[in-house]
């Protein structure tokens, strides 16, 4: 396959993935920083290529979801119980997040204020509930149950990959397999 053809296919692939990822975020009502940060970079050489997708760091958590720390600690009043992302490679409390619980609650607090979320009593009337209390409840729930995967990036990537020409996959797939075999043998 010619270098120019490879570059055309990869640019179409990248453009589709970026466009569909953004469309998925829009349909989920997430048109903020993550939406604006999604981009791609394609470099094609004589015998190799490099394709990068760029986005905010938290995009991977939004895409794959995050396991909760302990779903049994969620309030019995929660409508949905259990893990939101049981198969996610990410889990609350396992990373090198340099923040604190207070920073997490403060982030949720900003979101609660922006959305105008308020507590209701048993009769459905709004109460004078403290926004900090609401933020604490929501943050505890998210921490315990996790974040549900949106697959906003994974689905378009897989769909675009299936549309790539077989000759492109075969031409570069063989090189990747040989390289991996060489690396494994070296170790």
Protein Blocks (a to p, Z undefined) as FASTA:
>chain_A
ZZklmmmmmmmmmmmmmmmmmmmmmmnopabfklmmpccdddddfkbccddddddfklmm
mmnopadfblmlpcfkbmbgcjfblmbcbdehiaccfbdfklmmmmmmmmmmmnopacdd
fkopacfbdfklmmmmmmmmmmmnopcdeklmmmmmmmmmmmpcfklmmmmmmmmmmmmm
mmmmmZZ
